[in-house]
Amino acid sequence: MDQEIIRKLGVLSEVYTPAYPIEIKELFSGRDSQFRNVFSFIGQKGYHCLIFGDRGVGKTSFSNIVKVVCESDRQVAKISCNSDDTYESMWINVLSKLSIKHEEVKQDIGFNTEPEKTENVILLSNLVSGEDITIPKLLSIFQHLGNPIIILDEFDRLDPDRFNKRLLTDTIKAISDNLPDVTIIIVGVSEDVGSLILEHESIERNIGQIHMPAMSPLEIEAIIKKGEQPLGLKFSQDVVNKIIELSSGYPHFTHALCYYAATSAIYDRSDTIDAVHLSIAIRQTIDNAHESLRNSYRIATLATKQNIFSEVLYAASIVQTDEYGYFQANDLEPILSEILGKDTKVNNFTFHLGKFCIAERGEILRVTGSKNRHRYKFKNPLMRAFIRLKIEAQSSVTQ
């Protein structure tokens, strides 16, 4: 294979990472206001922060870069929580990422020999066991670390039947009161703080909240453009606009479309990524999407006779939502009227929206609010982008 192609493919795997969160600061784009907020909270004594938002908006990549920036002058322990964790096992995991330096002095036999000093690094997890993990014990350990930052990623995965969230809340409060230079950052899928942690009144003033919405078009464009210089490639403006549209604000799909489109252009020895390369990328992104997305879409649009389920679902994927991804049924009226080519009112498709919220159609949507003020949201927000990709692929076939 051509050495230049091999070189570019190697660079490509670093620039666009659809299967893995970003860990290199220079390759991260966007989230300027969220970065300002998180570093403002870190700089305040006794303050901690909670980063929350939908799945797929880039919270793990964001917290990775926070770690990279902060660990230049302090210890940072970043872990991923899981459903097997208990309060004790989570803290053991945290302590395995933190260390203290221990100096040993060895005196050789003889009058004229200088003592030999060696400095060892000891992981804190080696000094404790699960039974030792109590709030007083943690305070006694952290007081020797100066100003560490502890990042608890994927916090929503903790099983409430195994993990004592109330005890963690008490721990955060105790750290705020006694060790104000220690910062805890909690990261998780959620629409609100209350569903991630069990709050009590006295801790509200100690936790800053950072909501991570879907990315703006300008932020998505920055991700796309990030790879042009290192790859020596240029995305045509039409391709840039289409990737922004199809990504729906979710960087996972931006990375996937850019990766597959750039791969196609590299093999073509083309300096420009055009519509042909993007068309290939769309099909590859669909083929490599998570099985749960493909299966949910199949169940939701299954048809034994003519219906408008796929059209209603497509309308739901392109409708303007609030910052938490919700829309109301009447928001779909003008969109469906255009898709179907006729005036379409709410009563023509509320049945379909209702079906999308039950097992028969895969529970692809969830609904909140009272009967006359229902608000809908995709159960998996990444589905919005996946539907757009499916429709785009279908339309390119029929053209």
Phi and psi in degrees as a GROMACS rama.xvg file:
@    title "Ramachandran Plot"
@    xaxis  label "Phi"
@    yaxis  label "Psi"
@TYPE xy
-55.2705  132.05  ASP-2
-63.4686  -33.2976  GLN-3
-67.721  -38.3505  GLU-4
-63.5104  -43.917  ILE-5
-60.8043  -42.89  ILE-6
-61.6425  -46.4265  ARG-7
-66.3337  -37.3698  LYS-8
-64.5308  -35.1193  LEU-9
-65.8181  -43.3049  GLY-10
-64.3974  -41.9183  VAL-11
-56.8014  -41.4972  LEU-12
-67.4319  -17.5636  SER-13
-89.628  -33.787  GLU-14
-79.8842  -47.2008  VAL-15
-114.525  118.02  TYR-16
-128.403  75.4981  THR-17
-64.6336  -23.7748  PRO-18
-100.974  0.697073  ALA-19
-149.891  137.971  TYR-20
-63.8316  150.652  PRO-21
-72.0604  138.495  ILE-22
-125.43  -3.22782  GLU-23
-107.113  120.878  ILE-24
-54.9259  -43.3328  LYS-25
-66.2923  -18.9094  GLU-26
-97.832  0.517318  LEU-27
-92.7564  140.786  PHE-28
-129.291  149.103  SER-29
81.0796  -170.192  GLY-30
63.8998  33.4088  ARG-31
-61.1874  -44.6054  ASP-32
-67.3369  -36.8431  SER-33
-67.0388  -37.3933  GLN-34
-64.3562  -42.8315  PHE-35
-59.1964  -42.3287  ARG-36
-66.3953  -46.0561  ASN-37
-65.6664  -37.9679  VAL-38
-76.348  -24.4149  PHE-39
-66.5406  -42.6394  SER-40
-67.0132  -42.0963  PHE-41
-60.2604  -34.1971  ILE-42
-77.0329  -7.09261  GLY-43
-99.3547  130.023  GLN-44
-64.3403  138.53  LYS-45
74.0951  11.7737  GLY-46
-109.107  144.332  TYR-47
-129.314  173.32  HIS-48
-145.238  156.77  CYS-49
-125.206  121.665  LEU-50
-104.613  118.967  ILE-51
-136.461  157.152  PHE-52
165.675  -179.188  GLY-53
-68.3899  160.553  ASP-54
-62.5045  137.478  ARG-55
90.2703  3.3764  GLY-56
-89.07  -3.1828  VAL-57
99.9746  26.5677  GLY-58
-66.2323  -40.0697  LYS-59
-67.6632  -43.3522  THR-60
-59.9226  -42.3557  SER-61
-59.9916  -47.821  PHE-62
-68.5986  -30.2516  SER-63
-60.6698  -42.5707  ASN-64
-72.4449  -35.4145  ILE-65
-57.4394  -43.4976  VAL-66
-61.0113  -47.5151  LYS-67
-59.4131  -43.8432  VAL-68
-67.3065  -41.8037  VAL-69
-78.2988  -28.6969  CYS-70
-76.5455  2.47539  GLU-71
-70.3084  -25.3179  SER-72
-134.976  11.9687  ASP-73
-160.225  165.202  ARG-74
-79.7054  137.893  GLN-75
-129.086  126.021  VAL-76
-110.627  114.357  ALA-77
-116.596  124.866  LYS-78
-128.021  161.492  ILE-79
-108.173  121.905  SER-80
-75.1432  157.823  CYS-81
-144.117  171.707  ASN-82
-69.0538  -15.4475  SER-83
-88  -10.0303  ASP-84
-68.1441  141.907  ASP-85
-108.635  173.424  THR-86
-55.132  -43.5053  TYR-87
-69.6912  -45.6955  GLU-88
-67.4278  -33.9609  SER-89
-62.5981  -44.0931  MET-90
-70.2078  -33.1439  TRP-91
-61.2045  -41.3602  ILE-92
-62.0103  -44.0575  ASN-93
-59.5621  -47.5585  VAL-94
-65.7877  -23.3388  LEU-95
-71.0785  -12.483  SER-96
-99.9728  -2.51688  LYS-97
-118.188  152.139  LEU-98
-146.611  164.024  SER-99
-127.888  154.368  ILE-100
-94.8949  136.665  LYS-101
-128.33  124.376  HIS-102
-97.517  127.489  GLU-103
-109.912  137.762  GLU-104
-114.918  124.965  VAL-105
-117.789  122.22  LYS-106
-103.149  114.966  GLN-107
-75.4936  155.75  ASP-108
-70.3237  133.036  ILE-109
136.523  152.322  GLY-110
-79.9475  -29.6756  PHE-111
-104.959  12.383  ASN-112
-92.3116  138.516  THR-113
-82.4727  142.322  GLU-114
-62.9357  140.428  PRO-115
-94.5449  124.451  GLU-116
-107.876  132.252  LYS-117
-128.684  140.603  THR-118
-107.602  122.303  GLU-119
-111.519  147.439  ASN-120
-102.951  125.254  VAL-121
-115.136  122.652  ILE-122
-68.2243  135.362  LEU-123
-65.2356  -26.0599  LEU-124
-66.457  -19.7282  SER-125
-78.2997  -10.8122  ASN-126
-100.732  -6.6964  LEU-127
-136.299  165.188  VAL-128
-122.767  171.267  SER-129
-57.1889  -35.0797  GLY-130
-67.7443  -21.1508  GLU-131
-82.5727  -11.9425  ASP-132
-77.6649  99.4075  ILE-133
-131.759  167.177  THR-134
-60.8728  -48.1525  ILE-135
-58.8924  -38.5189  PRO-136
-65.1079  -43.7211  LYS-137
-62.3038  -41.2363  LEU-138
-61.9461  -41.0245  LEU-139
-66.6578  -32.9306  SER-140
-73.703  -49.0443  ILE-141
-67.217  -23.5269  PHE-142
-66.1811  -16.8801  GLN-143
-93.7628  1.55725  HIS-144
-105.162  -2.43105  LEU-145
78.8562  -107.752  GLY-146
-128.055  59.817  ASN-147
-69.933  157.316  PRO-148
-116.403  132.365  ILE-149
-117.668  118.577  ILE-150
-109.349  118.066  ILE-151
-104.774  93.3198  LEU-152
-84.5477  157.472  ASP-153
53.4938  41.6189  GLU-154
-62.3266  -27.2712  PHE-155
-67.6043  -15.9781  ASP-156
-76.2118  -13.301  ARG-157
-63.2214  136.541  LEU-158
-85.1972  117.162  ASP-159
-61.7913  -19.6744  PRO-160
-79.8927  -15.9097  ASP-161
-110.199  -33.333  ARG-162
-104.184  130.418  PHE-163
-89.6445  92.4913  ASN-164
-68.4311  -32.0092  LYS-165
-61.3927  -40.5313  ARG-166
-66.3201  -37.2056  LEU-167
-64.6181  -41.7751  LEU-168
-60.1153  -42.0452  THR-169
-62.5994  -36.6719  ASP-170
-65.3965  -44.776  THR-171
-60.35  -42.4424  ILE-172
-63.6316  -42.2462  LYS-173
-64.8448  -39.7683  ALA-174
-64.8568  -42.5771  ILE-175
-59.5364  -41.1622  SER-176
-76.1154  -32.1305  ASP-177
-110.396  -29.9926  ASN-178
-131.937  73.293  LEU-179
-66.1093  -10.6652  PRO-180
-89.5642  -5.5724  ASP-181
-88.2085  132.866  VAL-182
-121.156  131.554  THR-183
-111.826  130.176  ILE-184
-117.309  119.896  ILE-185
-103.21  131.509  ILE-186
-126.181  128.441  VAL-187
-167.45  163.131  GLY-188
-76.5362  121.283  VAL-189
-173.228  161.845  SER-190
-103.301  -12.9801  GLU-191
-154.31  162.603  ASP-192
-67.9078  -38.2082  VAL-193
-60.0377  -29.4938  GLY-194
-81.5784  -10.1908  SER-195
-97.2671  -43.3327  LEU-196
-129.28  156.507  ILE-197
-89.5524  108.684  LEU-198
-84.7066  152.108  GLU-199
-128.258  159.203  HIS-200
-53.9728  -37.8939  GLU-201
-73.9725  -10.187  SER-202
-98.0955  -11.563  ILE-203
-57.2869  -36.7357  GLU-204
-75.9297  -8.02838  ARG-205
-101.305  -4.80946  ASN-206
-123.384  120.032  ILE-207
-89.6617  141.375  GLY-208
-107.41  130.287  GLN-209
-125.025  110.405  ILE-210
-87.8858  132.853  HIS-211
-106.374  97.9624  MET-212
-80.1719  177.401  PRO-213
-58.6363  151.525  ALA-214
-74.179  150.515  MET-215
-75.2022  161.446  SER-216
-55.4235  -38.2242  PRO-217
-66.4203  -36.6671  LEU-218
-68.836  -39.8465  GLU-219
-64.5714  -41.0926  ILE-220
-62.0245  -37.023  GLU-221
-63.2823  -37.6809  ALA-222
-62.7154  -45.1215  ILE-223
-60.1113  -48.6653  ILE-224
-70.1688  -20.867  LYS-225
-57.8122  -30.327  LYS-226
-90.1465  -9.50781  GLY-227
-62.6642  -49.4588  GLU-228
-67.8259  -50.5199  GLN-229
-65.4098  -26.7413  PRO-230
-91.5845  -14.4541  LEU-231
67.6451  31.8017  GLY-232
-122.124  159.627  LEU-233
-129.958  123.975  LYS-234
-79.9818  129.052  PHE-235
-64.283  151.303  SER-236
-63.0769  -34.822  GLN-237
-62.2129  -39.1674  ASP-238
-67.642  -42.4531  VAL-239
-56.94  -48.5465  VAL-240
-62.2027  -39.9297  ASN-241
-69.9411  -39.5988  LYS-242
-64.3213  -40.3269  ILE-243
-59.0657  -46.1125  ILE-244
-63.3042  -46.9426  GLU-245
-72.1144  -29.3352  LEU-246
-68.6627  -26.2995  SER-247
56.5501  25.7084  SER-248
89.0314  3.11515  GLY-249
-104.812  111.968  TYR-250
-62.2487  -24.0582  PRO-251
-56.2585  -45.6652  HIS-252
-74.1556  -30.6934  PHE-253
-61.0401  -47.7915  THR-254
-62.4112  -41.2981  HIS-255
-64.5493  -48.2345  ALA-256
-63.804  -41.7967  LEU-257
-66.0145  -40.8165  CYS-258
-62.297  -50.2301  TYR-259
-72.5876  -35.3371  TYR-260
-67.4747  -43.1059  ALA-261
-66.6457  -37.8816  ALA-262
-58.6828  -45.5015  THR-263
-61.6044  -42.9634  SER-264
-66.2181  -38.5435  ALA-265
-62.5806  -45.591  ILE-266
-66.8979  -28.4673  TYR-267
-78.9379  -5.8174  ASP-268
56.5669  37.8368  ARG-269
-99.6056  141.311  SER-270
-86.9383  -8.68888  ASP-271
-123.047  134.112  THR-272
-93.1863  112.861  ILE-273
-113.697  -171.25  ASP-274
-62.8098  -32.8698  ALA-275
-64.785  -44.0259  VAL-276
-65.182  -38.2024  HIS-277
-67.2166  -38.2553  LEU-278
-60.0002  -41.3616  SER-279
-64.389  -41.4319  ILE-280
-63.9789  -37.0799  ALA-281
-62.1214  -46.9208  ILE-282
-64.5146  -40.3245  ARG-283
-68.667  -36.8044  GLN-284
-64.4164  -41.8267  THR-285
-63.0171  -46.5473  ILE-286
-62.4947  -30.8554  ASP-287
-100.284  5.27028  ASN-288
-67.7463  157.356  ALA-289
-59.2076  141.397  HIS-290
-57.5423  -33.2321  GLU-291
-63.4951  -36.0227  SER-292
-67.2121  -47.102  LEU-293
-64.1964  -40.9373  ARG-294
-69.2886  -41.9432  ASN-295
-62.3669  -41.3188  SER-296
-64.6703  -41.3639  TYR-297
-61.3001  -46.57  ARG-298
-65.1642  -41.2454  ILE-299
-66.2404  -31.8804  ALA-300
-107.046  8.87277  THR-301
-58.1983  133.45  LEU-302
-138.877  130.632  ALA-303
-105.328  -15.2523  THR-304
-148.924  169.837  LYS-305
-59.9622  131.547  GLN-306
-154.866  -179.511  ASN-307
-118.386  24.3954  ILE-308
-58.8042  -45.5854  PHE-309
-66.2169  -36.0914  SER-310
-67.6692  -41.4848  GLU-311
-64.9973  -40.4524  VAL-312
-65.4614  -40.455  LEU-313
-64.1738  -42.5927  TYR-314
-59.0461  -40.7851  ALA-315
-65.6672  -27.8866  ALA-316
-78.8647  -22.1399  SER-317
-110.993  -3.66333  ILE-318
-67.622  148.685  VAL-319
-71.5573  127.262  GLN-320
-110.92  171.72  THR-321
-79.0278  -178.783  ASP-322
-66.5006  -14.2777  GLU-323
-101.998  7.07676  TYR-324
89.5633  10.3909  GLY-325
-93.426  149.778  TYR-326
-141.845  163.723  PHE-327
-107.885  158.474  GLN-328
-57.7269  -42.3318  ALA-329
-68.4801  -14.0302  ASN-330
-65.438  -23.0817  ASP-331
-84.9824  -12.9138  LEU-332
-53.9669  -55.4926  GLU-333
-66.4105  -32.6336  PRO-334
-68.3796  -47.6459  ILE-335
-67.9785  -32.7206  LEU-336
-61.6468  -38.9257  SER-337
-72.9462  -42.0508  GLU-338
-63.6778  -43.2844  ILE-339
-87.6478  -12.1056  LEU-340
72.8366  24.7276  GLY-341
-156.641  159.091  LYS-342
-63.1733  123.25  ASP-343
-127.315  121.122  THR-344
-102.514  167.431  LYS-345
-53.7883  -42.7963  VAL-346
-66.6952  -9.39636  ASN-347
-83.1677  -13.4219  ASN-348
-141.239  3.75135  PHE-349
-63.2266  -31.7692  THR-350
-58.3152  -43.3327  PHE-351
-67.9004  -42.1607  HIS-352
-60.9941  -40.4172  LEU-353
-62.9203  -40.4106  GLY-354
-64.1821  -34.9704  LYS-355
-65.895  -15.1319  PHE-356
-95.8533  2.04045  CYS-357
-123.902  169.104  ILE-358
-61.2204  -29.7127  ALA-359
-55.0702  -35.5567  GLU-360
-113.8  26.9448  ARG-361
79.6723  7.4558  GLY-362
48.4364  49.1219  GLU-363
-74.0937  -23.904  ILE-364
-116.02  157.61  LEU-365
-124.949  152.295  ARG-366
-124.626  142.416  VAL-367
-133.122  169.871  THR-368
91.9026  172.079  GLY-369
-75.1683  170.022  SER-370
-54.615  -43.367  LYS-371
-89.8027  -1.26088  ASN-372
-133.785  42.3696  ARG-373
-64.1053  139.401  HIS-374
-123.292  135.993  ARG-375
-115.436  151.284  TYR-376
-151.929  145.499  LYS-377
-66.5918  132.24  PHE-378
-59.2296  -43.3936  LYS-379
-110.537  106.012  ASN-380
-57.9531  -24.78  PRO-381
-63.4943  -17.156  LEU-382
-62.3992  -30.0529  MET-383
-57.9795  -47.8902  ARG-384
-69.54  -38.5766  ALA-385
-61.7007  -42.4103  PHE-386
-61.9212  -43.1782  ILE-387
-60.5193  -39.9209  ARG-388
-64.3696  -42.9711  LEU-389
-62.1482  -45.8581  LYS-390
-65.2452  -40.8016  ILE-391
-62.4878  -42.7088  GLU-392
-65.1007  -41.376  ALA-393
-65.5229  -40.8599  GLN-394
-68.4107  -32.5903  SER-395
-69.8407  -29.3633  SER-396
-71.155  -38.5793  VAL-397
-81.4518  -15.4987  THR-398
